[in-house]
């Protein structure tokens, strides 16, 4: 469930974290990324292609093609990935969509939401992909276990 970021952004962050596990300049086929993250191949491919325009990741075409980190994971902030996909609107626009929402003319949730967004911004802008890449290994492992369990239960029925 996407609360702050779009599903596209969530998948983009997951894709970048997965590529970080592979290391700098290691070309990884999109099929592998999609399978390990349980994301539709076409969707993750389109998202990652968009991230190449921002030089967060790179791509290689052809038989041995795929995606790779374009710079070291300790140089990629999560903020960079979020802004590349969703833009920076979450940090400046009213969560309820009121066009004139501000500190002077706040919407009903302005004060609480502003605190949340400030904390979110600070976390995203202070943490790099490198900080999270080891934690993603556990998540990918749990996705694999879940897929195996689901496949087993389908074959029994």
N, C-alpha and C positions, 0 to 999 in steps of 0.2 A: 504494500500500500504506500503510495507516494504522498507524503505530507508536505514536504518542502520542495523536493526536486521532482522533475518529470520521470517517468519510467525510462525514457531514453537516457536521461542523465544518470540514473541509478545503474543502468547497464553499461554506460560509458565508463563510469568509475570502476565498476567490476572488471571491465575489459582492460583498463589501464593497470589495475592492480595485478591482474593475471599476467600481463606482459612483463610487469616488474619482477615477477617470480622467475621469469625466463632469463632476465638480464639484458643489459644494453646491447642493442643491435642483433639480438637473436630473433630471427624471422620465425613466426609461429603461424601455421595455417589457420584460417578463420574457422574451419570445421572443428579443429581442436578446441579453440576458444569457446565456440558455441556449445560443444558437447560438454566441456568441463563446467561451464557456467549455467548450463541448461537454459540457454537463450536461443531463440530462433536464428538460424544462420544468416538469413537475409537482413534481419533487423540489426544484429550486432555488426555485420559487415558495413552497413550504411552508417551506423554511428561512428565506427572506427575510421571510416573514410573521412567523415567530417572532422575528426580530431587530427587527421594528417594536415589539413589546411592550417591548423593552428600550431603545427610543428611540435605537438606533444608526442605524437607517434609518427612513424613512417610506414610506408608500405612498399612491397615488392611484388610485381606482377609475374605471372608465368607459373610453370610447373612447380617450382619450389617457392612460390610466393606466399605472402601472408603479411602480417603486421609485426612491428617491433617498436620498442621505445626509441625515440629520436634523441633523447638526452637522458642523463643519469636520473634514476628514480629519486635521488636526494635533491634534485633540482626542479622537480615537478610538484607544485603545490596542488592540493585537492581543489583549491579555489580556481586554479587555472582550468582544470577539467570542467568544473561546474559552469564557469562563465563561458567556456568554449561551446558548451552544449545548450544550456538554458539561458545564458545571458546573465547580466547582473541585476535584473529587475527585482529579484526577491529581496535585495538589499535596499531598494529604493521605493518600491511601489507598495501601496496599501494592500494588506492581505485580504481585505474585504472588497477591494476594488474601488473605493471612494477616490475620485481624482484629486480632491483638495485636502486629503488627509495629511496632517503635519502635527508637529508639537503644538502649534498655535491653534489648529482646528483638528483635533484628533478624532478618529473613529472610535467606536466602543472598545476595541481591543488594542488600540495603538500603543499604550504604555507597556503592556505585557508583551506584545509581539515585538516591539522595538528591543526589549531586553533579550529576548530569544534570538532575534536576528543578529544582534551585536555579538552574542556569544558564538553563534554559528559562524559568522564571518571571521571572528578571531581564531576559531578552531581550524576552519578551512584554509585560512591564509597563513597560519603558523605551522601547519603539519604538512609534511611531504608524503608522497606515495611510499617512499622508503620506510617511513614510520609504520605504515599499515601492512606492508607486503607479507610479513611473516604471519600476521593474523589471518590473512586471506587463505592461507594453506589449510587451516582447520575448516573453514567454511566450504572450500572446494571439496574437501574430503567428505564433509557431511552431505553435500549435494550428491556426490557419487554413491554414498551409502543409501540415500533416499531413493535414487533412481534404481539401484539394484533391488531394493526391497519392493518397490512398486512393480518392477518387471517380474519378480518372483511371485507376487500375489496375483498378477494377471495370468501367469502361466498355470497356476494351481486351479483357477476358476474355470 
